[in-house]
């Protein structure tokens, strides 16, 4: 369910967190934020990252909202090509904002909890821009559901034409998106929808005389995704 911030409780949104370094130069990195409801968001950032150090020192950050994949690319790899990102100062917190962003969420740190590998940060939303509501934020669940739905229509056609190998390849992709959705948006309509897609695919397989359960390679894709995501998050967070 959405509230006046236009965010859904329990969903992880992909943003670019911007902070100031100790020398007052801007720093930014793609970081997912989870909306907790009641004007609160949460982020988990791995130890050793500059973003984490800056937030713990200044007690704030800005979540920049953008639909531009180049901004994610530039800030993730800290590349100087294309041209450097331009910033302006936030109005309510001591952090920079990315000028080219579609919207902003200014965040004040409420508390932090250090874990073995990462620190969990809880923020209070101080301000959002535009004032009338946050623009649509990139969410892996919504995009994953679109991809899964498109694949599902092709899977049905392929199974009907006995093109099982091609269908199984797409089923593995659907399971990949299901894994993503259940991780970043559990207990939402996205999770309900992807489970319905999974059920429909099982029914189609059964109708063609195939095993109702996904093939072993599909289960392998589940294990690969879970393991690789953990390692990716660990390595990715370490240099932010």
KEKELUM-768306 format. One record per residue: residue number from 1; residue in one letter; x, y, z of N, C-alpha, C, O in turn. Coordinates in steps of 0.1 Angstrom, whole numbers, plus 5000, padded with zeros to 4 digits. Layout:
BEGIN
(rec NUM a (X Y Z) (X Y Z) (X Y Z) (X Y Z));
...
//
This chain:
BEGIN
(rec 1 x (5008 4988 5000) (5000 5000 5000) (5009 5012 5000) (5019 5013 5007));
(rec 2 x (5005 5022 4992) (5012 5035 4991) (5007 5045 5001) (4995 5044 5005));
(rec 3 x (5015 5054 5006) (5011 5065 5014) (5013 5078 5007) (5016 5078 4995));
(rec 4 x (5013 5089 5013) (5014 5102 5007) (5028 5104 5001) (5029 5113 4992));
(rec 5 x (5038 5096 5005) (5051 5098 4999) (5052 5090 4985) (5062 5092 4978));
(rec 6 x (5041 5083 4982) (5041 5076 4969) (5050 5063 4969) (5053 5058 4959));
(rec 7 x (5054 5059 4981) (5062 5047 4983) (5054 5036 4989) (5045 5038 4996));
(rec 8 x (5058 5024 4985) (5051 5012 4990) (5059 5006 5002) (5071 5004 5001));
(rec 9 x (5052 5003 5013) (5058 4998 5025) (5064 4984 5021) (5058 4975 5015));
(rec 10 x (5076 4982 5026) (5083 4969 5024) (5090 4967 5011) (5096 4956 5009));
(rec 11 x (5089 4977 5002) (5096 4976 4989) (5109 4982 4989) (5111 4993 4995));
(rec 12 x (5119 4976 4982) (5132 4982 4981) (5133 4989 4968) (5130 4984 4957));
(rec 13 x (5137 5002 4968) (5138 5010 4956) (5153 5013 4954) (5161 5015 4963));
(rec 14 x (5156 5013 4941) (5170 5016 4937) (5172 5031 4935) (5165 5037 4927));
(rec 15 x (5180 5037 4943) (5183 5051 4943) (5198 5053 4942) (5206 5044 4943));
(rec 16 x (5202 5066 4941) (5216 5069 4942) (5218 5078 4955) (5213 5089 4955));
(rec 17 x (5225 5073 4965) (5227 5080 4977) (5239 5089 4976) (5249 5085 4971));
(rec 18 x (5236 5102 4979) (5247 5112 4978) (5250 5117 4992) (5241 5120 5000));
(rec 19 x (5263 5119 4995) (5268 5124 5008) (5280 5133 5005) (5285 5133 4994));
(rec 20 x (5285 5139 5016) (5297 5147 5015) (5308 5139 5022) (5307 5133 5032));
(rec 21 x (5320 5139 5015) (5332 5133 5021) (5337 5143 5031) (5333 5154 5033));
(rec 22 x (5347 5138 5039) (5353 5147 5050) (5359 5160 5044) (5359 5170 5051));
(rec 23 x (5363 5160 5031) (5369 5173 5026) (5358 5181 5018) (5361 5190 5011));
(rec 24 x (5345 5177 5021) (5333 5184 5015) (5331 5182 5000) (5324 5190 4994));
(rec 25 x (5338 5173 4994) (5335 5169 4981) (5324 5159 4980) (5322 5151 4990));
(rec 26 x (5315 5159 4970) (5304 5150 4969) (5308 5136 4966) (5318 5133 4960));
(rec 27 x (5301 5127 4972) (5303 5112 4969) (5289 5107 4967) (5279 5110 4973));
(rec 28 x (5288 5097 4957) (5275 5091 4955) (5277 5077 4950) (5287 5073 4945));
(rec 29 x (5267 5068 4953) (5267 5054 4950) (5253 5049 4949) (5245 5053 4957));
(rec 30 x (5250 5040 4939) (5237 5033 4939) (5235 5025 4951) (5243 5015 4954));
(rec 31 x (5224 5028 4959) (5221 5020 4971) (5206 5018 4971) (5198 5028 4969));
(rec 32 x (5201 5006 4974) (5187 5004 4975) (5182 5008 4989) (5189 5006 4999));
(rec 33 x (5171 5015 4989) (5164 5019 5002) (5151 5012 5003) (5143 5011 4994));
(rec 34 x (5148 5007 5015) (5136 5000 5018) (5126 5009 5026) (5130 5015 5036));
(rec 35 x (5114 5011 5020) (5105 5020 5027) (5098 5012 5038) (5092 5001 5036));
(rec 36 x (5098 5017 5051) (5093 5011 5062) (5079 5016 5066) (5072 5010 5075));
(rec 37 x (5075 5027 5060) (5062 5033 5063) (5064 5044 5073) (5075 5045 5079));
(rec 38 x (5054 5053 5075) (5055 5064 5085) (5067 5073 5083) (5073 5078 5092));
(rec 39 x (5070 5075 5070) (5081 5084 5067) (5095 5079 5071) (5104 5087 5074));
(rec 40 x (5097 5066 5071) (5110 5060 5075) (5115 5051 5064) (5107 5044 5057));
(rec 41 x (5128 5052 5061) (5134 5042 5052) (5146 5036 5058) (5152 5041 5068));
(rec 42 x (5150 5025 5052) (5162 5017 5057) (5171 5014 5046) (5167 5011 5035));
(rec 43 x (5184 5014 5049) (5194 5010 5039) (5204 5001 5047) (5207 5003 5058));
(rec 44 x (5210 4991 5039) (5220 4983 5045) (5233 4985 5036) (5233 4983 5024));
(rec 45 x (5243 4989 5042) (5256 4993 5035) (5267 4985 5041) (5269 4985 5054));
(rec 46 x (5275 4979 5033) (5286 4971 5038) (5297 4979 5044) (5300 4991 5039));
(rec 47 x (5304 4974 5053) (5315 4981 5060) (5326 4984 5051) (5329 4977 5041));
(rec 48 x (5333 4995 5054) (5344 5000 5046) (5341 5009 5034) (5350 5014 5028));
(rec 49 x (5328 5011 5032) (5324 5020 5021) (5325 5034 5025) (5322 5038 5037));
(rec 50 x (5328 5043 5016) (5329 5057 5018) (5315 5063 5022) (5314 5072 5030));
(rec 51 x (5305 5058 5015) (5291 5062 5017) (5287 5060 5032) (5282 5069 5038));
(rec 52 x (5290 5048 5037) (5287 5045 5051) (5294 5054 5060) (5288 5060 5070));
(rec 53 x (5307 5056 5058) (5315 5065 5067) (5310 5079 5067) (5309 5085 5077));
(rec 54 x (5306 5084 5055) (5300 5097 5054) (5287 5099 5062) (5285 5109 5068));
(rec 55 x (5279 5089 5060) (5265 5089 5067) (5267 5089 5082) (5260 5097 5089));
(rec 56 x (5276 5080 5087) (5278 5080 5101) (5284 5092 5107) (5281 5096 5119));
(rec 57 x (5292 5099 5099) (5298 5112 5103) (5288 5124 5103) (5287 5131 5112));
(rec 58 x (5281 5125 5092) (5272 5137 5090) (5258 5134 5094) (5250 5143 5095));
(rec 59 x (5254 5121 5096) (5241 5118 5101) (5230 5121 5090) (5218 5124 5094));
(rec 60 x (5233 5120 5078) (5223 5123 5067) (5228 5118 5054) (5239 5114 5052));
(rec 61 x (5218 5119 5044) (5221 5116 5030) (5210 5121 5022) (5199 5124 5027));
(rec 62 x (5212 5120 5009) (5201 5123 4999) (5199 5111 4990) (5209 5106 4984));
(rec 63 x (5187 5106 4989) (5184 5095 4979) (5179 5102 4967) (5168 5108 4966));
(rec 64 x (5187 5101 4956) (5184 5107 4943) (5176 5098 4935) (5180 5086 4934));
(rec 65 x (5165 5102 4929) (5156 5094 4921) (5159 5097 4907) (5158 5109 4903));
(rec 66 x (5162 5087 4899) (5164 5089 4885) (5160 5077 4876) (5161 5066 4881));
(rec 67 x (5156 5080 4864) (5152 5069 4855) (5164 5068 4844) (5162 5061 4835));
(rec 68 x (5174 5075 4846) (5186 5075 4837) (5196 5065 4841) (5203 5066 4851));
(rec 69 x (5197 5054 4833) (5206 5043 4836) (5221 5048 4836) (5229 5042 4842));
(rec 70 x (5224 5058 4828) (5237 5063 4827) (5242 5069 4841) (5254 5068 4844));
(rec 71 x (5233 5075 4848) (5236 5080 4861) (5240 5069 4871) (5249 5070 4879));
(rec 72 x (5233 5058 4870) (5236 5046 4878) (5250 5041 4874) (5258 5037 4882));
(rec 73 x (5252 5040 4861) (5265 5036 4856) (5277 5044 4860) (5287 5040 4865));
(rec 74 x (5275 5057 4859) (5286 5067 4863) (5289 5066 4877) (5300 5066 4881));
(rec 75 x (5278 5066 4886) (5280 5066 4900) (5285 5053 4906) (5292 5052 4916));
(rec 76 x (5281 5042 4899) (5286 5029 4904) (5300 5027 4901) (5307 5021 4910));
(rec 77 x (5305 5031 4889) (5319 5028 4885) (5328 5040 4888) (5340 5039 4885));
(rec 78 x (5322 5051 4892) (5330 5063 4895) (5338 5067 4882) (5349 5072 4883));
(rec 79 x (5331 5066 4871) (5338 5069 4858) (5337 5084 4855) (5328 5091 4860));
(rec 80 x (5347 5089 4848) (5346 5103 4844) (5341 5105 4830) (5340 5116 4825));
(rec 81 x (5337 5094 4824) (5331 5095 4810) (5318 5088 4811) (5318 5076 4815));
(rec 82 x (5307 5094 4808) (5305 5108 4803) (5309 5118 4814) (5314 5114 4824));
(rec 83 x (5306 5131 4811) (5310 5142 4820) (5306 5139 4834) (5297 5133 4837));
(rec 84 x (5314 5145 4844) (5311 5143 4858) (5297 5147 4862) (5291 5156 4856));
(rec 85 x (5292 5141 4873) (5279 5145 4878) (5280 5158 4884) (5289 5162 4891));
(rec 86 x (5269 5166 4882) (5268 5180 4888) (5259 5179 4900) (5249 5172 4900));
(rec 87 x (5262 5187 4911) (5255 5187 4923) (5251 5200 4927) (5255 5211 4923));
(rec 88 x (5241 5201 4937) (5237 5213 4944) (5235 5208 4959) (5233 5197 4961));
(rec 89 x (5235 5218 4968) (5233 5215 4982) (5218 5212 4985) (5209 5219 4980));
(rec 90 x (5216 5202 4993) (5203 5199 4998) (5198 5210 5007) (5206 5218 5013));
(rec 91 x (5185 5211 5009) (5179 5222 5016) (5178 5219 5031) (5178 5229 5039));
(rec 92 x (5176 5207 5035) (5173 5204 5049) (5183 5195 5056) (5182 5193 5068));
(rec 93 x (5192 5189 5048) (5203 5181 5054) (5216 5185 5048) (5217 5191 5038));
(rec 94 x (5227 5181 5055) (5241 5185 5051) (5246 5174 5041) (5255 5166 5044));
(rec 95 x (5240 5174 5029) (5244 5165 5019) (5241 5171 5005) (5233 5180 5004));
(rec 96 x (5248 5166 4995) (5245 5172 4981) (5234 5164 4974) (5230 5153 4978));
(rec 97 x (5228 5171 4964) (5218 5165 4956) (5224 5165 4941) (5231 5174 4937));
(rec 98 x (5220 5155 4934) (5224 5154 4920) (5214 5163 4911) (5202 5161 4912));
(rec 99 x (5220 5173 4904) (5211 5182 4897) (5202 5175 4887) (5191 5179 4884));
(rec 100 x (5207 5165 4880) (5200 5158 4869) (5190 5148 4874) (5183 5142 4866));
(rec 101 x (5188 5146 4887) (5179 5137 4892) (5164 5141 4890) (5162 5153 4889));
(rec 102 x (5155 5131 4889) (5141 5134 4887) (5134 5139 4900) (5124 5146 4900));
(rec 103 x (5140 5135 4911) (5134 5138 4924) (5144 5135 4935) (5155 5129 4932));
(rec 104 x (5141 5139 4947) (5150 5137 4958) (5143 5133 4971) (5131 5137 4973));
(rec 105 x (5149 5125 4979) (5144 5123 4993) (5156 5126 5002) (5166 5120 5003));
(rec 106 x (5154 5137 5010) (5164 5141 5020) (5162 5133 5033) (5151 5133 5038));
(rec 107 x (5173 5127 5037) (5172 5117 5048) (5181 5121 5060) (5192 5126 5058));
(rec 108 x (5175 5120 5072) (5182 5122 5084) (5184 5109 5092) (5174 5102 5094));
(rec 109 x (5196 5106 5095) (5199 5093 5102) (5192 5093 5116) (5195 5102 5124));
(rec 110 x (5184 5082 5119) (5178 5081 5132) (5187 5072 5141) (5190 5075 5152));
(rec 111 x (5191 5060 5135) (5199 5051 5143) (5206 5042 5133) (5202 5041 5122));
(rec 112 x (5216 5035 5138) (5223 5025 5130) (5226 5013 5139) (5227 5013 5151));
(rec 113 x (5227 5001 5132) (5230 4989 5139) (5241 4981 5131) (5239 4977 5119));
(rec 114 x (5252 4979 5137) (5263 4973 5130) (5262 4958 5130) (5259 4952 5141));
(rec 115 x (5263 4952 5119) (5263 4937 5118) (5277 4932 5115) (5287 4939 5115));
(rec 116 x (5278 4919 5112) (5291 4913 5109) (5297 4919 5097) (5309 4922 5096));
(rec 117 x (5289 4920 5086) (5294 4925 5073) (5289 4938 5069) (5296 4946 5062));
(rec 118 x (5277 4942 5074) (5271 4955 5070) (5265 4962 5081) (5263 4956 5092));
(rec 119 x (5262 4975 5079) (5255 4983 5089) (5241 4986 5084) (5239 4990 5073));
(rec 120 x (5231 4984 5093) (5217 4988 5089) (5215 5002 5094) (5216 5005 5106));
(rec 121 x (5210 5010 5085) (5208 5024 5088) (5193 5027 5087) (5187 5024 5077));
(rec 122 x (5187 5034 5097) (5173 5038 5097) (5173 5053 5096) (5179 5060 5104));
(rec 123 x (5165 5058 5086) (5164 5072 5083) (5150 5077 5085) (5140 5070 5084));
(rec 124 x (5149 5090 5088) (5136 5097 5088) (5136 5106 5075) (5146 5113 5072));
(rec 125 x (5125 5106 5068) (5124 5115 5056) (5122 5129 5061) (5112 5132 5067));
(rec 126 x (5131 5138 5057) (5130 5152 5061) (5123 5160 5050) (5115 5169 5054));
(rec 127 x (5125 5156 5038) (5118 5164 5027) (5118 5155 5014) (5127 5147 5012));
(rec 128 x (5108 5158 5006) (5108 5151 4992) (5106 5161 4982) (5099 5172 4984));
(rec 129 x (5111 5159 4970) (5110 5168 4959) (5107 5160 4946) (5114 5150 4944));
(rec 130 x (5097 5163 4938) (5088 5174 4940) (5079 5173 4952) (5077 5162 4958));
(rec 131 x (5073 5184 4957) (5066 5184 4969) (5053 5176 4968) (5048 5170 4978));
(rec 132 x (5047 5175 4956) (5034 5169 4954) (5035 5154 4954) (5025 5147 4953));
(rec 133 x (5047 5148 4954) (5048 5134 4954) (5061 5129 4947) (5065 5135 4937));
(rec 134 x (5067 5119 4952) (5079 5114 4947) (5076 5107 4933) (5067 5100 4932));
(rec 135 x (5085 5110 4923) (5082 5103 4910) (5084 5088 4911) (5090 5083 4921));
(rec 136 x (5080 5081 4901) (5082 5067 4901) (5097 5063 4903) (5105 5068 4895));
(rec 137 x (5100 5055 4913) (5114 5051 4915) (5116 5038 4909) (5108 5029 4909));
(rec 138 x (5128 5036 4904) (5132 5023 4898) (5131 5012 4909) (5137 5013 4919));
(rec 139 x (5123 5002 4906) (5122 4990 4915) (5124 4978 4907) (5117 4976 4897));
(rec 140 x (5133 4970 4911) (5136 4957 4903) (5124 4948 4903) (5123 4941 4893));
(rec 141 x (5116 4949 4913) (5104 4940 4913) (5094 4943 4902) (5089 4934 4895));
(rec 142 x (5091 4956 4900) (5081 4960 4890) (5086 4957 4876) (5079 4952 4867));
(rec 143 x (5099 4960 4873) (5105 4957 4860) (5106 4942 4858) (5104 4937 4847));
(rec 144 x (5110 4935 4869) (5111 4920 4868) (5097 4914 4864) (5097 4904 4857));
(rec 145 x (5087 4919 4870) (5074 4913 4868) (5070 4916 4853) (5064 4907 4847));
(rec 146 x (5073 4927 4848) (5070 4930 4833) (5077 4920 4825) (5071 4914 4816));
(rec 147 x (5090 4918 4827) (5098 4908 4819) (5092 4894 4821) (5091 4887 4811));
(rec 148 x (5089 4890 4833) (5083 4877 4835) (5070 4875 4828) (5068 4864 4822));
(rec 149 x (5062 4885 4828) (5049 4884 4821) (5051 4882 4806) (5044 4875 4799));
(rec 150 x (5060 4890 4800) (5063 4889 4786) (5069 4875 4783) (5064 4869 4773));
(rec 151 x (5078 4870 4791) (5083 4857 4789) (5072 4846 4790) (5072 4836 4782));
(rec 152 x (5063 4848 4799) (5052 4838 4801) (5044 4836 4789) (5040 4825 4785));
(rec 153 x (5041 4847 4782) (5033 4846 4770) (5040 4838 4759) (5034 4830 4751));
(rec 154 x (5053 4840 4759) (5061 4832 4749) (5063 4817 4753) (5063 4808 4745));
(rec 155 x (5064 4815 4766) (5065 4801 4771) (5052 4793 4768) (5053 4782 4763));
(rec 156 x (5041 4799 4769) (5028 4793 4766) (5028 4788 4751) (5024 4777 4747));
(rec 157 x (5033 4798 4742) (5033 4795 4728) (5043 4784 4725) (5040 4775 4717));
(rec 158 x (5055 4785 4731) (5065 4775 4728) (5062 4761 4732) (5064 4752 4725));
(rec 159 x (5055 4760 4744) (5051 4747 4749) (5040 4741 4740) (5040 4729 4737));
(rec 160 x (5031 4750 4735) (5021 4745 4726) (5026 4740 4713) (5020 4732 4706));
(rec 161 x (5038 4745 4709) (5045 4741 4697) (5056 4731 4699) (5064 4728 4690));
(rec 162 x (5056 4725 4711) (5066 4714 4715) (5080 4719 4714) (5089 4711 4712));
(rec 163 x (5082 4732 4716) (5096 4738 4716) (5100 4739 4731) (5102 4750 4737));
(rec 164 x (5102 4727 4737) (5104 4726 4751) (5117 4732 4755) (5118 4739 4766));
(rec 165 x (5128 4730 4748) (5141 4736 4752) (5141 4751 4753) (5146 4757 4762));
(rec 166 x (5135 4757 4743) (5134 4772 4743) (5125 4776 4755) (5128 4787 4761));
(rec 167 x (5114 4769 4757) (5105 4772 4768) (5112 4772 4782) (5110 4780 4790));
(rec 168 x (5120 4761 4784) (5127 4759 4796) (5137 4770 4798) (5140 4774 4810));
(rec 169 x (5143 4775 4788) (5153 4786 4789) (5146 4799 4795) (5151 4806 4803));
(rec 170 x (5134 4801 4790) (5126 4813 4795) (5121 4810 4809) (5119 4820 4817));
(rec 171 x (5117 4798 4812) (5113 4795 4825) (5124 4798 4835) (5121 4802 4846));
(rec 172 x (5136 4795 4832) (5147 4798 4841) (5148 4813 4843) (5151 4817 4854));
(rec 173 x (5145 4821 4833) (5145 4835 4835) (5134 4840 4843) (5136 4849 4852));
(rec 174 x (5122 4834 4842) (5111 4837 4850) (5114 4834 4865) (5111 4842 4874));
(rec 175 x (5121 4823 4867) (5124 4820 4881) (5135 4829 4887) (5135 4832 4899));
(rec 176 x (5143 4834 4878) (5153 4844 4882) (5146 4857 4887) (5148 4862 4898));
(rec 177 x (5136 4861 4879) (5128 4873 4883) (5120 4871 4895) (5118 4880 4904));
(rec 178 x (5115 4858 4897) (5107 4855 4909) (5116 4856 4921) (5112 4861 4932));
(rec 179 x (5128 4852 4920) (5138 4853 4931) (5140 4867 4935) (5140 4871 4947));
(rec 180 x (5142 4876 4925) (5144 4890 4927) (5132 4896 4934) (5133 4903 4944));
(rec 181 x (5120 4894 4928) (5108 4900 4934) (5106 4896 4948) (5102 4904 4956));
(rec 182 x (5107 4883 4951) (5105 4878 4965) (5115 4884 4975) (5113 4884 4987));
(rec 183 x (5127 4888 4970) (5137 4894 4978) (5135 4909 4981) (5136 4913 4992));
(rec 184 x (5132 4916 4970) (5131 4931 4972) (5117 4936 4974) (5115 4947 4979));
(rec 185 x (5107 4927 4972) (5093 4932 4974) (5084 4920 4979) (5074 4917 4973));
(rec 186 x (5088 4914 4990) (5080 4903 4996) (5066 4908 5001) (5065 4920 5004));
(rec 187 x (5056 4900 5000) (5043 4903 5006) (5037 4916 4999) (5030 4924 5005));
(rec 188 x (5039 4917 4986) (5033 4927 4978) (5025 4921 4966) (5026 4909 4964));
(rec 189 x (5018 4930 4959) (5011 4925 4947) (5021 4919 4936) (5017 4911 4928));
(rec 190 x (5033 4924 4937) (5043 4919 4927) (5046 4904 4930) (5047 4896 4921));
(rec 191 x (5048 4901 4943) (5050 4887 4947) (5038 4878 4944) (5040 4867 4940));
(rec 192 x (5026 4883 4947) (5014 4876 4943) (5013 4873 4929) (5010 4862 4924));
(rec 193 x (5016 4883 4920) (5015 4881 4906) (5026 4872 4900) (5022 4863 4892));
(rec 194 x (5038 4872 4906) (5048 4863 4900) (5045 4849 4904) (5049 4839 4897));
(rec 195 x (5039 4847 4916) (5035 4833 4920) (5024 4828 4911) (5024 4816 4908));
(rec 196 x (5015 4837 4907) (5005 4833 4897) (5010 4829 4884) (5006 4819 4878));
(rec 197 x (5020 4837 4879) (5027 4833 4867) (5034 4819 4868) (5033 4811 4859));
(rec 198 x (5040 4817 4879) (5047 4804 4881) (5037 4793 4881) (5039 4782 4875));
(rec 199 x (5025 4795 4887) (5015 4785 4887) (5009 4782 4873) (5008 4771 4869));
(rec 200 x (5007 4793 4866) (5002 4791 4852) (5012 4783 4844) (5008 4774 4836));
(rec 201 x (5025 4786 4845) (5035 4779 4837) (5035 4764 4841) (5036 4755 4833));
(rec 202 x (5034 4761 4854) (5033 4747 4859) (5021 4740 4852) (5022 4728 4849));
(rec 203 x (5009 4747 4852) (4998 4741 4845) (5000 4739 4830) (4996 4728 4825));
(rec 204 x (5007 4748 4824) (5009 4746 4809) (5018 4734 4807) (5016 4726 4798));
(rec 205 x (5028 4733 4816) (5037 4721 4815) (5030 4708 4817) (5032 4698 4810));
(rec 206 x (5021 4708 4827) (5014 4696 4830) (5004 4693 4818) (5003 4681 4815));
(rec 207 x (4999 4703 4812) (4990 4701 4801) (4997 4695 4789) (4990 4689 4780));
(rec 208 x (5010 4697 4788) (5017 4691 4777) (5024 4678 4781) (5032 4672 4773));
(rec 209 x (5020 4673 4792) (5025 4660 4797) (5039 4661 4802) (5046 4650 4803));
(rec 210 x (5044 4673 4806) (5057 4675 4812) (5056 4675 4827) (5045 4677 4833));
(rec 211 x (5067 4674 4834) (5067 4675 4848) (5062 4688 4852) (5065 4698 4846));
(rec 212 x (5054 4689 4863) (5048 4702 4867) (5059 4710 4874) (5058 4723 4873));
(rec 213 x (5069 4704 4880) (5079 4711 4886) (5089 4716 4876) (5092 4709 4866));
(rec 214 x (5095 4728 4878) (5106 4732 4869) (5117 4722 4868) (5119 4715 4878));
(rec 215 x (5124 4722 4857) (5135 4713 4856) (5147 4716 4865) (5147 4727 4871));
(rec 216 x (5156 4706 4867) (5166 4708 4876) (5175 4720 4874) (5179 4727 4883));
(rec 217 x (5177 4723 4861) (5185 4735 4858) (5178 4748 4863) (5185 4758 4866));
(rec 218 x (5165 4748 4864) (5158 4759 4869) (5161 4761 4884) (5163 4772 4889));
(rec 219 x (5161 4750 4891) (5164 4750 4905) (5179 4755 4907) (5182 4762 4916));
(rec 220 x (5187 4751 4898) (5201 4755 4898) (5202 4770 4897) (5210 4777 4903));
(rec 221 x (5194 4776 4888) (5194 4790 4886) (5190 4798 4899) (5195 4808 4902));
(rec 222 x (5181 4792 4907) (5177 4797 4920) (5189 4798 4929) (5192 4808 4935));
(rec 223 x (5196 4787 4930) (5208 4786 4939) (5219 4796 4934) (5225 4802 4943));
(rec 224 x (5221 4796 4921) (5231 4805 4916) (5228 4820 4919) (5236 4827 4924));
(rec 225 x (5215 4824 4917) (5211 4837 4919) (5213 4841 4934) (5218 4852 4937));
(rec 226 x (5208 4832 4943) (5209 4836 4957) (5224 4837 4961) (5227 4847 4968));
(rec 227 x (5232 4828 4957) (5246 4829 4961) (5253 4840 4955) (5261 4847 4962));
(rec 228 x (5251 4842 4942) (5258 4853 4935) (5254 4867 4940) (5262 4876 4940));
(rec 229 x (5241 4868 4943) (5236 4881 4948) (5243 4885 4961) (5247 4896 4963));
(rec 230 x (5244 4875 4970) (5251 4878 4983) (5265 4882 4980) (5270 4892 4987));
(rec 231 x (5272 4875 4972) (5286 4879 4970) (5287 4892 4962) (5297 4900 4965));
(rec 232 x (5278 4895 4953) (5278 4907 4946) (5276 4919 4955) (5283 4929 4955));
(rec 233 x (5266 4917 4964) (5263 4928 4973) (5275 4931 4983) (5277 4942 4986));
(rec 234 x (5281 4920 4987) (5293 4922 4996) (5304 4929 4989) (5310 4938 4995));
(rec 235 x (5307 4925 4977) (5318 4931 4970) (5315 4945 4965) (5323 4954 4965));
(rec 236 x (5302 4947 4961) (5298 4960 4956) (5297 4971 4967) (5301 4982 4965));
(rec 237 x (5292 4966 4979) (5291 4976 4990) (5305 4980 4995) (5306 4991 5001));
(rec 238 x (5315 4972 4993) (5328 4975 5000) (5335 4987 4994) (5344 4992 5001));
(rec 239 x (5332 4991 4982) (5340 5002 4976) (5331 5014 4974) (5336 5024 4968));
(rec 240 x (5319 5015 4979) (5310 5026 4977) (5316 5038 4986) (5310 5049 4985));
//
